[in-house]
């Protein structure tokens, strides 16, 4: 049986692609098929490097956190795509 584990770059690319227009933490968790531990690793890593940002959005009086790409994040996403395409 072939091991089909994703690389860290592939996981980051999935997170960034999903977060282009803003998304909630639970959507990232489920759509990218991450464990909570993985999510706790990647989100701070990306936010600290100004690749993603955390925004507070009010909806019907409730405040929700969404995660969205920064301009630097958009460029980084393009670079990851190019690098992964070269690797095949």
SULKAHU-V170031 format. One record per residue. N is the residue number from 0. RES is the residue in one letter. SS is DSSP state (h for helix, s for strand, l for the rest). NEAR is the number of other C-alpha atoms within 10 Angstrom. Layout:
n:N res:RES ss:SS near:NEAR
n:N res:RES ss:SS near:NEAR
This chain:
n:0 res:X ss:l near:3
n:1 res:X ss:l near:4
n:2 res:X ss:l near:5
n:3 res:X ss:l near:6
n:4 res:X ss:l near:8
n:5 res:X ss:l near:9
n:6 res:X ss:l near:9
n:7 res:X ss:h near:10
n:8 res:X ss:h near:14
n:9 res:X ss:h near:14
n:10 res:X ss:h near:17
n:11 res:X ss:h near:18
n:12 res:X ss:h near:20
n:13 res:X ss:h near:16
n:14 res:X ss:h near:28
n:15 res:X ss:h near:24
n:16 res:X ss:h near:18
n:17 res:X ss:h near:19
n:18 res:X ss:l near:23
n:19 res:X ss:l near:16
n:20 res:X ss:l near:12
n:21 res:X ss:l near:18
n:22 res:X ss:s near:18
n:23 res:X ss:l near:16
n:24 res:X ss:h near:18
n:25 res:X ss:h near:13
n:26 res:X ss:h near:14
n:27 res:X ss:h near:19
n:28 res:X ss:h near:17
n:29 res:X ss:h near:11
n:30 res:X ss:h near:11
n:31 res:X ss:l near:17
n:32 res:X ss:l near:14
n:33 res:X ss:l near:16
n:34 res:X ss:l near:11
n:35 res:X ss:h near:12
n:36 res:X ss:h near:9
n:37 res:X ss:h near:12
n:38 res:X ss:h near:18
n:39 res:X ss:h near:13
n:40 res:X ss:h near:11
n:41 res:X ss:h near:15
n:42 res:X ss:h near:19
n:43 res:X ss:h near:14
n:44 res:X ss:h near:13
n:45 res:X ss:h near:17
n:46 res:X ss:h near:17
n:47 res:X ss:h near:10
n:48 res:X ss:l near:11
n:49 res:X ss:l near:14
n:50 res:X ss:l near:20
n:51 res:X ss:s near:25
n:52 res:X ss:s near:20
n:53 res:X ss:s near:18
n:54 res:X ss:s near:15
n:55 res:X ss:s near:11
n:56 res:X ss:s near:12
n:57 res:X ss:s near:10
n:58 res:X ss:s near:8
n:59 res:X ss:l near:6
n:60 res:X ss:l near:7
n:61 res:X ss:s near:8
n:62 res:X ss:s near:11
n:63 res:X ss:s near:12
n:64 res:X ss:s near:15
n:65 res:X ss:s near:18
n:66 res:X ss:s near:23
n:67 res:X ss:s near:24
n:68 res:X ss:s near:26
n:69 res:X ss:l near:19
n:70 res:X ss:h near:12
n:71 res:X ss:h near:12
n:72 res:X ss:h near:22
n:73 res:X ss:h near:18
n:74 res:X ss:h near:12
n:75 res:X ss:h near:16
n:76 res:X ss:h near:22
n:77 res:X ss:h near:12
n:78 res:X ss:h near:13
n:79 res:X ss:h near:16
n:80 res:X ss:h near:13
n:81 res:X ss:h near:11
n:82 res:X ss:h near:12
n:83 res:X ss:h near:12
n:84 res:X ss:h near:9
n:85 res:X ss:h near:8
n:86 res:X ss:h near:6
n:87 res:X ss:l near:5
